[in-house]
Amino acid sequence: MNEALLRSLTPSVLGILVRRGADFAAAEDAVQDALVEALRVWPADPSPSSECGSSGGDPIRDPKGWLVTVAWRKFLDATRADAARRRREDLVDEEPPPGPAPAVDDTLQLYFLCAHPSLTPSSAVALTLRAVGGLTTRQIAHAYLVPEATMAQRISRAKRTVSGVRFDQPGDVATVLRVLYLVFNEGYSGEVDLAAEAIRLTRQLAAAIDHPEVAGLLALMLLHHARRATRTAPDASLVPLAEQDRGRWDTEAIAEGVEILQTALARDRLGEYQAQAAIAALHADAPTAEETDWVQIVEWYDELARLTDSPVVRLNRAVAVGEADGPRAGLAALASLNDTLPRHTAVAAYLHERDGDLTTAARLYAEAAHKAPNLAERDYLTRQAAGLNARLSR
């Protein structure tokens, strides 16, 4: 069974059911039931070379059409159990004959619906992974390390929330991109590689809409993902960018990301994801950490700060200024920022270390370790503090 094929067909099949008049929540349940049925009866290779298959293992001529037919029947079965008799009879009369699925692709509308502003970020992420990504509730729950029942309730609430939203209502691309970036930043846990899934979904979105920021996000994901294998040591400890083995970076992903980014930038409609991707591309382009073009990176952070007015961007810019113009210039840039910002103390520690003030740096590293958002960062910062204290005691 080609699970990747099933997941790629999920959004278009769901879109067809909704356009036929099915309520979104009921349609999504019916599509999931159809996917389960396909996993049960489809052959290992459902190649489109003969008539629609059966449990005997015959190839599937039209996998999408098969899923639409089965999902619609599942929807009708559920409707017969729950709806009034008159509406049941109307829906049965409306059932289209089996045949090729319509060519219309509602994938983009599904992205908009699953990232609707009325949803919380966590609900939008879960609904996107289920309705657009084709993941099961169990897979999503394992990926986010929550009980399956909890995730099922989250998805059910999300479906109820958007059930009244018109399917052809214009959506907000920026909201969709934020949801996809949230998925990407979860990385990998359980049996689902969420970073790879986010890249797949962003590729799918890029095929559905010609938008430079969609391309910018895809480029950013590819450039970050190219370094994934080098971000942690065998003992799972963090490896800073400057110490990563660049010979192990995925050069094909980097080349693809740079090409996508260059095409997007040529359209002269700069957005925050393109700016972030440009920064990532400059890091990827440097043969060694010492050869990084920090001056250009500062310029891109200036653009990014103009676009977002984000204090986190300005925090990262302070690091880049410290590399381009020296640690004291970085500390001066840092001084204008609120010291309660996440990782502010860690940045201050790094810049003081670069400036030779090891006593202050060691104290700040230890303080930052207590504030670290996860165990890996805490261990890294603790080791930095211990290393400096060892040097000071000699």
Secondary structure, DSSP 8 states (H G I E B T S, - for coil): --HHHHHHHHHHHHHHHHHTT--HHHHHHHHHHHHHHHHHHS-SS--SSSS---TT----S-HHHHHHHHHHHHHHHHHHHHS-HHHHHHHHHH---SS---S---HHHHHHHHT-TTS-HHHHHHHIIIIIT---HHHHHHHTTS-HHHHHHHHHHHHHHHTTS-TTS---HHHHHHHHHHHHHT-EETTEEHHHHHHHHHHHHHHH---HHHHHHHHHHHHHHTTGGGSB-TTS-B--GGGS-GGGS-HHHHHHHHHHHHHHHTTT---HHHHHHHHHHHHHH-SSGGG--HHHHHHHHHHHHHHH--HHHHHHHHHHHHHHH-HHHHHHHHHTS-TTSTTHHHHHHHHHHHTT-HHHHHHHHHHHHHH-SSHHHHHHHHHHHHHHHHHHT-
